[in-house]
Amino acid sequence: AGVDQAGRGCFAGPVFAAAVILPKDFKHPFLNDSKQLTVKQRDELRPIIEKESIAFSVAAVCNNEIDSINILQASFKAMHIALLQ
């Protein structure tokens, strides 16, 4: 599965991570780095990935846990939770 996180640079709130398994032959011109896409491109790509993926999951770690374990560890935890799902 490919994993990535979002929300790590935010001042407050949860950190999210997603894990996705795509078919080996899946191709889409927008699929590269989500941070390089416009909001419109991400919004267009999301339902395509959800429909075409073999499996996907999204996980979050809340701000209270981030304060307890730090943002880096919270990002790793969110990624592990997403992978386990």
TORSEZA-655128 format. One record per residue (C-alpha): residue number from 1; x, y, z. Coordinates in steps of 0.05 Angstrom, whole numbers, padded with zeros to 5 digits. Layout:
! TORSEZA-655128
<node><nudren>NUM</nudren><xx>X</xx><yy>Y</yy><zz>Z</zz></node>
...
***
This chain:
! TORSEZA-655128
<node><nudren>1</nudren><xx>00000</xx><yy>00000</yy><zz>00000</zz></node>
<node><nudren>2</nudren><xx>00021</xx><yy>00071</yy><zz>-00012</zz></node>
<node><nudren>3</nudren><xx>00013</xx><yy>00116</yy><zz>00049</zz></node>
<node><nudren>4</nudren><xx>00015</xx><yy>00191</yy><zz>00059</zz></node>
<node><nudren>5</nudren><xx>-00005</xx><yy>00240</yy><zz>00113</zz></node>
<node><nudren>6</nudren><xx>-00040</xx><yy>00307</yy><zz>00113</zz></node>
<node><nudren>7</nudren><xx>-00047</xx><yy>00359</yy><zz>00166</zz></node>
<node><nudren>8</nudren><xx>00022</xx><yy>00354</yy><zz>00196</zz></node>
<node><nudren>9</nudren><xx>00037</xx><yy>00427</yy><zz>00182</zz></node>
<node><nudren>10</nudren><xx>-00027</xx><yy>00453</yy><zz>00213</zz></node>
<node><nudren>11</nudren><xx>-00026</xx><yy>00494</yy><zz>00277</zz></node>
<node><nudren>12</nudren><xx>-00083</xx><yy>00456</yy><zz>00309</zz></node>
<node><nudren>13</nudren><xx>-00128</xx><yy>00396</yy><zz>00296</zz></node>
<node><nudren>14</nudren><xx>-00117</xx><yy>00323</yy><zz>00278</zz></node>
<node><nudren>15</nudren><xx>-00066</xx><yy>00292</yy><zz>00231</zz></node>
<node><nudren>16</nudren><xx>-00094</xx><yy>00245</yy><zz>00178</zz></node>
<node><nudren>17</nudren><xx>-00062</xx><yy>00190</yy><zz>00137</zz></node>
<node><nudren>18</nudren><xx>-00087</xx><yy>00147</yy><zz>00080</zz></node>
<node><nudren>19</nudren><xx>-00065</xx><yy>00080</yy><zz>00054</zz></node>
<node><nudren>20</nudren><xx>-00083</xx><yy>00059</yy><zz>-00017</zz></node>
<node><nudren>21</nudren><xx>-00071</xx><yy>-00004</yy><zz>-00058</zz></node>
<node><nudren>22</nudren><xx>-00082</xx><yy>00010</yy><zz>-00132</zz></node>
<node><nudren>23</nudren><xx>-00082</xx><yy>-00040</yy><zz>-00189</zz></node>
<node><nudren>24</nudren><xx>-00014</xx><yy>-00050</yy><zz>-00220</zz></node>
<node><nudren>25</nudren><xx>-00036</xx><yy>-00019</yy><zz>-00286</zz></node>
<node><nudren>26</nudren><xx>-00073</xx><yy>00041</yy><zz>-00256</zz></node>
<node><nudren>27</nudren><xx>-00053</xx><yy>00106</yy><zz>-00289</zz></node>
<node><nudren>28</nudren><xx>-00080</xx><yy>00177</yy><zz>-00283</zz></node>
<node><nudren>29</nudren><xx>-00047</xx><yy>00242</yy><zz>-00304</zz></node>
<node><nudren>30</nudren><xx>-00059</xx><yy>00275</yy><zz>-00236</zz></node>
<node><nudren>31</nudren><xx>-00030</xx><yy>00217</yy><zz>-00196</zz></node>
<node><nudren>32</nudren><xx>00037</xx><yy>00242</yy><zz>-00171</zz></node>
<node><nudren>33</nudren><xx>00044</xx><yy>00284</yy><zz>-00108</zz></node>
<node><nudren>34</nudren><xx>-00021</xx><yy>00308</yy><zz>-00077</zz></node>
<node><nudren>35</nudren><xx>00013</xx><yy>00370</yy><zz>-00050</zz></node>
<node><nudren>36</nudren><xx>00029</xx><yy>00391</yy><zz>-00122</zz></node>
<node><nudren>37</nudren><xx>-00045</xx><yy>00386</yy><zz>-00143</zz></node>
<node><nudren>38</nudren><xx>-00097</xx><yy>00440</yy><zz>-00141</zz></node>
<node><nudren>39</nudren><xx>-00157</xx><yy>00431</yy><zz>-00096</zz></node>
<node><nudren>40</nudren><xx>-00199</xx><yy>00419</yy><zz>-00158</zz></node>
<node><nudren>41</nudren><xx>-00152</xx><yy>00364</yy><zz>-00183</zz></node>
<node><nudren>42</nudren><xx>-00151</xx><yy>00330</yy><zz>-00115</zz></node>
<node><nudren>43</nudren><xx>-00227</xx><yy>00333</yy><zz>-00113</zz></node>
<node><nudren>44</nudren><xx>-00231</xx><yy>00301</yy><zz>-00182</zz></node>
<node><nudren>45</nudren><xx>-00180</xx><yy>00247</yy><zz>-00166</zz></node>
<node><nudren>46</nudren><xx>-00208</xx><yy>00224</yy><zz>-00099</zz></node>
<node><nudren>47</nudren><xx>-00271</xx><yy>00188</yy><zz>-00124</zz></node>
<node><nudren>48</nudren><xx>-00231</xx><yy>00157</yy><zz>-00180</zz></node>
<node><nudren>49</nudren><xx>-00180</xx><yy>00128</yy><zz>-00131</zz></node>
<node><nudren>50</nudren><xx>-00235</xx><yy>00105</yy><zz>-00084</zz></node>
<node><nudren>51</nudren><xx>-00272</xx><yy>00070</yy><zz>-00141</zz></node>
<node><nudren>52</nudren><xx>-00211</xx><yy>00039</yy><zz>-00175</zz></node>
<node><nudren>53</nudren><xx>-00170</xx><yy>00020</yy><zz>-00114</zz></node>
<node><nudren>54</nudren><xx>-00164</xx><yy>-00051</yy><zz>-00090</zz></node>
<node><nudren>55</nudren><xx>-00168</xx><yy>-00023</yy><zz>-00020</zz></node>
<node><nudren>56</nudren><xx>-00161</xx><yy>00043</yy><zz>00016</zz></node>
<node><nudren>57</nudren><xx>-00169</xx><yy>00071</yy><zz>00086</zz></node>
<node><nudren>58</nudren><xx>-00162</xx><yy>00137</yy><zz>00123</zz></node>
<node><nudren>59</nudren><xx>-00141</xx><yy>00145</yy><zz>00195</zz></node>
<node><nudren>60</nudren><xx>-00134</xx><yy>00204</yy><zz>00242</zz></node>
<node><nudren>61</nudren><xx>-00097</xx><yy>00220</yy><zz>00306</zz></node>
<node><nudren>62</nudren><xx>-00129</xx><yy>00275</yy><zz>00348</zz></node>
<node><nudren>63</nudren><xx>-00096</xx><yy>00338</yy><zz>00372</zz></node>
<node><nudren>64</nudren><xx>-00094</xx><yy>00314</yy><zz>00445</zz></node>
<node><nudren>65</nudren><xx>-00053</xx><yy>00254</yy><zz>00425</zz></node>
<node><nudren>66</nudren><xx>-00008</xx><yy>00297</yy><zz>00381</zz></node>
<node><nudren>67</nudren><xx>00006</xx><yy>00341</yy><zz>00442</zz></node>
<node><nudren>68</nudren><xx>00023</xx><yy>00278</yy><zz>00481</zz></node>
<node><nudren>69</nudren><xx>00068</xx><yy>00240</yy><zz>00432</zz></node>
<node><nudren>70</nudren><xx>00089</xx><yy>00297</yy><zz>00383</zz></node>
<node><nudren>71</nudren><xx>00069</xx><yy>00309</yy><zz>00311</zz></node>
<node><nudren>72</nudren><xx>00121</xx><yy>00263</yy><zz>00279</zz></node>
<node><nudren>73</nudren><xx>00100</xx><yy>00203</yy><zz>00322</zz></node>
<node><nudren>74</nudren><xx>00027</xx><yy>00220</yy><zz>00311</zz></node>
<node><nudren>75</nudren><xx>00038</xx><yy>00220</yy><zz>00235</zz></node>
<node><nudren>76</nudren><xx>00071</xx><yy>00152</yy><zz>00239</zz></node>
<node><nudren>77</nudren><xx>00015</xx><yy>00126</yy><zz>00283</zz></node>
<node><nudren>78</nudren><xx>-00038</xx><yy>00151</yy><zz>00234</zz></node>
<node><nudren>79</nudren><xx>-00001</xx><yy>00117</yy><zz>00177</zz></node>
<node><nudren>80</nudren><xx>00003</xx><yy>00051</yy><zz>00216</zz></node>
<node><nudren>81</nudren><xx>-00071</xx><yy>00054</yy><zz>00234</zz></node>
<node><nudren>82</nudren><xx>-00089</xx><yy>00066</yy><zz>00160</zz></node>
<node><nudren>83</nudren><xx>-00045</xx><yy>00007</yy><zz>00139</zz></node>
<node><nudren>84</nudren><xx>-00076</xx><yy>-00039</yy><zz>00191</zz></node>
<node><nudren>85</nudren><xx>-00146</xx><yy>-00022</yy><zz>00167</zz></node>
***
